[in-house]
Amino acid sequence: MFLKKVRKVITALVIFVGATANAQNFKVVLDAGHGGRDFGAVKNNFTEKKIVLDVTLKVGKILENAKNIDVVYTRKTDEFIELKERSNIANKAKGDIFVSIHANSVKNAPDAYGTETFLMGISKNKSNLEVAKNENYAIVLEKDYKTTYAGYDPSNPESIIGLTLIQEQYVLQSADLANKIQTKFDIDANRKNRGVKQGPFWVLHGAFMPSVLVEVGFLSNLEEGEYLNSEAGKNEIARSIANAIIEYKNVYHSSAKTTQVTATKEEIQKQEDNKLELQRKENERIEAIKKEAERLKEVSKTENATEGTRTVTKESTSKVKDTGVIFMIQIAASSKEIDTTPANFNGLEGVTVSKEDNLYKYYYNSTSDYEAARTTLDKIRPKYSTAYIVAFKNGNKISLKDALR
């Protein structure tokens, strides 16, 4: 009789402990970048600290209304929080993930747009380091920052290399979370996917959990800045981040599955209207490019018919062809393969891709005429300032010096 009672007590305890373990919620730490005297990026009358706070609070509200999720904020108002304190808040809360939300801005590329998500890592990529430099620079607004961040120079983000990389043990989960966020941006919000990247971000450095820093778009791009500053844009971005977090939680956490949120009928209609408008603009741009190409063809015919023009003659062109050299213009490189549709490349048709050294490289135009390649390069430079000519012979890349011998 006594043994039966003991068994019942043990069974009840097991059920209780199991229920308690299953009831433990998934804890998300949300960090709105900048705040207070740290404005972040300020471009086209858009202010980063305000936009990212609004987005963060919207993400939090969605998650708070979902099942089995607790939310912790590093800030809920316009206040200055030290970078180191942000990860301290996350660690004290024993968060399951840390998500820091920011907006991007660049000086000399007003057409740059799209989303990108970073995890902590060492990068030699100049653009990645520039983003890290911008986001880390808030350190100089802190008192005694030289003592607090001993060994770190905010103007040189690579100096973080000498410090302990706590995030190394979470890199795979951080990468998975980052990928889920970028996928949601791409598919659900129809934003340009600039990929998952690594960078030396101090705000991620000290968090003892999978951590990512999300750049929701470029305030330096007037059109994207207006989108991010709108309620519809903030709602769409917030829903994408929240659904990615829910998807990650359902994979990695033992609590019951959480349902993702969907857009309202009004929001869906606005999305469709926006897509139609974007498609209309894209069609207009492609049509303008076609007309310009036709105009240039006519100009080229006229010039070829005139003596003393600077265009290459048929005879010299045939000599170039005989060498077997092909000139192409490299316009971009990415660690992730991007669909080569005109919409992804500023309306350029005929973009090709080749995987080289773990990078996808994107080429435009193919000609055996070097002067024609130079002319094309000059035309696309306003859209791709870093584009350059590359040469191939028998399918192998060669130097321009060898190609022009």
C-alpha positions in Angstrom: 0.0 0.0 0.0 2.8 2.4 1.0 4.7 1.6 -2.2 1.6 2.4 -4.3 1.4 5.8 -2.6 5.1 6.4 -3.2 4.7 5.5 -6.9 1.7 7.9 -7.2 3.7 10.7 -5.6 6.7 10.1 -7.9 4.4 10.0 -10.9 2.7 13.2 -9.9 6.2 14.9 -9.4 7.4 13.7 -12.8 4.2 15.1 -14.4 4.6 18.4 -12.5 8.3 18.8 -13.3 7.7 17.9 -17.0 4.8 20.3 -17.2 7.0 23.0 -15.6 9.8 22.3 -18.0 7.5 22.4 -21.0 5.9 25.6 -19.8 9.2 27.5 -19.7 8.9 30.2 -22.3 11.3 31.1 -25.0 13.0 34.4 -24.0 13.7 37.0 -26.7 15.9 40.1 -25.9 15.1 42.9 -28.3 17.6 45.8 -28.7 16.6 49.0 -30.4 19.9 50.5 -31.6 21.1 53.9 -30.5 18.9 56.2 -28.4 19.1 59.4 -26.4 22.1 61.5 -27.4 23.1 58.7 -29.8 20.9 59.5 -32.9 22.5 56.8 -35.2 22.1 57.6 -38.9 20.3 60.8 -39.8 19.6 61.1 -43.5 16.8 62.7 -45.6 15.1 63.9 -42.4 14.9 60.3 -41.2 16.4 59.4 -37.8 17.6 55.9 -37.1 17.1 55.8 -33.3 13.4 56.7 -33.7 12.6 54.3 -36.6 14.3 51.3 -35.0 12.6 51.9 -31.7 9.2 51.9 -33.4 10.1 48.7 -35.3 11.5 47.0 -32.1 8.3 47.8 -30.1 6.2 46.4 -32.9 8.2 43.2 -33.0 7.9 43.0 -29.2 4.1 43.5 -29.3 3.7 40.7 -31.9 5.8 38.3 -29.8 4.2 39.2 -26.5 0.8 38.3 -28.1 2.2 34.9 -29.2 2.2 31.8 -27.1 5.3 30.6 -25.1 7.4 33.7 -25.7 8.7 36.3 -23.2 10.2 39.5 -24.4 12.9 41.7 -22.7 13.8 45.1 -24.1 17.1 46.9 -23.7 15.2 50.1 -24.1 11.5 51.0 -24.7 12.0 54.8 -24.8 14.4 57.3 -26.3 17.2 56.8 -23.8 20.9 56.3 -24.1 22.1 52.7 -23.2 25.8 51.9 -23.3 26.7 49.2 -25.8 28.2 46.9 -23.1 25.1 47.3 -21.0 22.9 46.0 -23.8 24.5 42.6 -23.7 24.6 42.7 -19.9 20.8 43.2 -19.9 20.5 40.1 -22.2 22.8 38.0 -20.1 21.0 38.9 -16.8 17.7 38.1 -18.4 19.1 34.7 -19.5 17.7 35.3 -23.0 17.5 32.5 -25.5 18.4 34.9 -28.4 19.5 38.6 -28.7 18.3 40.7 -31.7 19.7 44.2 -32.2 17.7 46.3 -34.7 19.3 49.1 -36.8 19.0 51.0 -40.0 21.8 51.6 -42.5 23.2 54.6 -44.3 26.0 55.2 -46.8 27.6 58.4 -48.0 28.3 58.0 -51.6 25.7 55.5 -52.8 22.2 57.0 -52.5 20.7 54.2 -54.6 21.9 51.4 -52.2 18.9 49.6 -50.6 17.8 46.4 -49.0 18.2 44.4 -45.8 21.1 42.6 -44.3 21.7 40.7 -41.1 25.0 40.4 -39.3 26.4 37.9 -36.8 29.5 38.5 -34.8 32.7 37.7 -36.7 35.9 38.9 -38.1 35.5 40.4 -41.6 38.0 42.0 -44.0 35.2 43.2 -46.2 35.3 47.0 -46.4 31.5 47.6 -46.5 31.0 45.2 -43.5 33.7 47.0 -41.5 32.1 50.3 -42.3 28.7 49.2 -41.0 30.4 47.9 -37.8 32.3 51.2 -37.4 29.1 53.2 -37.7 27.2 51.0 -35.2 30.2 50.8 -32.7 30.9 54.5 -32.7 28.3 55.1 -30.0 31.1 54.0 -27.6 32.7 57.5 -27.8 29.5 59.0 -26.2 30.1 56.9 -23.1 32.0 58.2 -20.1 35.5 56.6 -19.6 35.0 54.5 -22.8 38.8 54.1 -23.1 38.8 52.3 -19.8 35.6 50.4 -20.2 36.5 49.1 -23.7 40.2 48.7 -23.1 42.0 47.7 -26.3 39.2 48.7 -28.6 39.5 51.6 -31.0 35.9 52.5 -32.4 37.5 54.0 -35.5 39.1 50.7 -36.2 36.5 47.9 -35.8 39.1 45.2 -36.5 40.8 46.0 -33.1 38.1 43.8 -31.5 40.0 40.8 -32.9 42.3 40.7 -29.9 39.3 40.3 -27.5 37.6 37.0 -26.6 35.0 36.0 -29.2 32.3 34.7 -26.9 30.0 34.4 -29.9 32.0 31.6 -31.5 30.1 28.9 -29.7 26.8 30.3 -31.0 27.8 31.0 -34.6 25.7 28.2 -36.2 22.5 29.1 -34.4 23.2 32.8 -35.0 23.6 32.2 -38.7 20.4 30.2 -38.8 18.5 33.0 -37.1 20.0 35.5 -39.5 19.1 33.4 -42.5 15.5 33.1 -41.3 15.2 36.9 -40.9 16.6 37.6 -44.3 14.3 35.0 -45.9 11.3 36.6 -44.3 12.4 40.0 -45.5 12.9 38.6 -49.0 9.7 36.5 -49.4 7.2 38.2 -47.0 8.2 41.8 -47.2 9.5 41.8 -50.8 12.7 43.6 -49.7 16.0 43.3 -51.5 18.0 40.6 -49.7 21.6 41.7 -49.3 22.5 38.5 -47.4 23.8 37.3 -44.1 27.2 38.8 -43.2 29.8 38.9 -40.4 31.2 41.9 -38.7 33.0 43.0 -35.5 30.0 44.5 -33.6 30.6 45.2 -29.9 26.9 45.0 -29.1 26.9 41.3 -30.1 30.3 40.6 -28.6 29.3 40.0 -25.0 26.0 38.2 -25.3 26.0 34.6 -24.1 23.4 33.5 -26.6 22.8 33.3 -30.3 22.8 37.0 -31.4 22.3 39.0 -34.6 22.3 42.6 -35.7 19.6 43.5 -38.3 19.9 46.4 -40.7 16.3 47.0 -41.9 17.2 49.2 -44.8 19.0 52.4 -46.0 17.9 55.8 -44.7 20.3 57.3 -47.3 18.0 55.9 -50.0 15.1 58.4 -50.1 12.5 55.9 -51.3 13.5 53.2 -48.8 13.7 55.8 -46.0 10.1 56.8 -46.7 9.1 53.2 -46.5 10.9 52.6 -43.2 9.4 55.8 -41.8 5.9 54.7 -42.7 3.6 52.8 -40.4 3.0 50.2 -43.2 6.7 49.7 -43.7 7.4 49.4 -40.0 4.6 46.9 -39.6 5.8 44.8 -42.5 9.4 44.8 -41.3 8.4 44.0 -37.7 6.2 41.2 -38.8 9.0 39.7 -40.8 11.4 39.8 -37.9 8.8 38.4 -35.5 7.9 35.5 -37.7 11.5 34.6 -38.3 12.0 34.6 -34.5 8.9 32.4 -34.1 10.2 30.0 -36.8 13.6 29.8 -35.0 11.9 29.2 -31.7 9.8 26.4 -33.1 13.0 24.6 -34.2 15.2 25.1 -31.2 12.9 25.4 -28.2 11.1 22.6 -26.4 7.9 24.5 -25.7 4.7 24.1 -27.8 4.8 25.4 -31.3 4.0 29.0 -31.8 1.9 30.2 -34.7 3.3 32.9 -37.0 1.3 36.1 -37.5 -0.2 37.1 -40.9 -0.9 40.4 -42.4 -4.5 41.9 -42.3 -6.5 42.1 -45.5 -5.8 45.9 -45.7 -2.1 45.3 -45.3 -2.1 42.6 -48.0 -3.9 44.9 -50.4 -1.3 47.6 -49.7 1.4 45.1 -50.3 -0.1 44.2 -53.6 -0.6 47.8 -54.6 3.1 48.5 -53.7 4.3 45.5 -55.8 2.2 46.7 -58.8 3.7 50.2 -58.4 7.2 48.8 -58.1 6.6 46.6 -61.2 5.3 49.5 -63.1 8.4 51.6 -62.3 10.6 48.6 -63.2 8.9 48.2 -66.5 9.3 51.9 -67.3 13.0 51.7 -66.4 13.5 48.6 -68.6 11.7 50.3 -71.4 13.8 53.4 -71.1 17.0 51.2 -71.1 15.7 49.4 -74.3 15.1 52.8 -76.0 18.5 54.1 -75.0 20.1 50.9 -76.4 18.2 51.4 -79.7 19.3 55.0 -79.8 22.9 54.1 -79.2 22.7 51.5 -82.0 21.6 54.1 -84.4 24.4 56.5 -83.2 26.9 53.7 -83.7 25.7 53.0 -87.3 26.1 56.7 -88.1 29.6 56.9 -86.6 30.7 53.8 -88.4 29.6 55.3 -91.7 31.6 58.4 -91.1 35.4 58.6 -91.9 37.7 59.5 -89.1 35.4 58.4 -86.3 36.9 56.8 -83.2 34.9 53.6 -83.4 36.7 50.4 -84.1 36.5 49.2 -87.7 35.3 45.8 -88.8 38.8 44.9 -89.6 40.2 45.7 -86.2 37.2 44.0 -84.5 37.9 40.8 -86.4 41.5 40.9 -85.2 40.3 41.1 -81.6 37.9 38.2 -82.2 40.8 36.1 -83.6 42.6 36.4 -80.3 39.8 34.5 -78.6 39.5 37.2 -75.8 36.1 38.1 -74.4 35.6 41.3 -72.3 32.9 41.4 -69.6 32.0 43.9 -66.9 31.9 42.6 -63.3 29.2 44.5 -61.5 28.8 42.7 -58.2 29.9 39.8 -56.0 28.0 38.0 -53.3 28.4 35.0 -51.0 24.7 34.1 -51.8 23.4 33.5 -55.3 21.0 36.1 -56.5 18.5 35.7 -59.3 19.8 37.5 -62.4 16.5 39.1 -63.3 16.7 42.8 -64.3 14.8 43.8 -61.1 17.7 42.7 -59.0 20.3 44.5 -61.1 18.9 48.0 -61.7 17.1 47.0 -64.9 20.2 45.4 -66.6 19.2 42.6 -68.9 21.5 39.7 -69.7 23.4 39.6 -66.4 25.3 36.3 -65.9 26.7 34.6 -62.8 29.7 32.5 -62.2 30.9 31.0 -58.9 34.5 31.7 -58.2 36.4 31.2 -54.9 33.2 30.7 -52.9 31.7 33.9 -54.3 29.0 34.4 -56.9 30.3 37.0 -59.4 27.9 38.8 -61.6 28.9 40.0 -65.1 27.2 42.2 -67.6 27.8 42.5 -71.4 30.1 40.2 -73.4 32.1 41.5 -76.3 35.4 40.9 -78.1 35.7 44.7 -78.6 37.6 46.3 -75.7 36.5 49.9 -76.7 32.8 48.7 -76.7 33.3 47.3 -73.2 34.7 50.6 -72.1 31.8 52.5 -73.5 29.3 50.1 -71.8 31.3 50.5 -68.5 30.9 54.3 -68.7 27.2 54.0 -69.1 26.6 51.8 -66.1 29.0 53.5 -63.8 26.3 55.8 -62.3 24.5 52.6 -61.1 27.6 50.5 -60.3 30.4 52.8 -59.3 32.8 49.9 -58.5 32.2 48.0 -61.8 35.2 47.1 -63.9 36.2 45.2 -67.0 37.5 41.7 -66.8 38.9 39.5 -69.7 38.5 35.8 -70.4 40.3 33.6 -72.9 39.1 30.1 -73.6 36.9 30.4 -70.5 39.7 31.3 -68.2 40.1 34.8 -66.6 43.2 36.6 -67.7 44.7 40.1 -66.9 43.7 43.1 -69.1 47.4 43.6 -69.7 47.6 40.1 -71.3 44.3 40.6 -73.1 45.4 43.8 -74.8 48.8 42.7 -76.0 
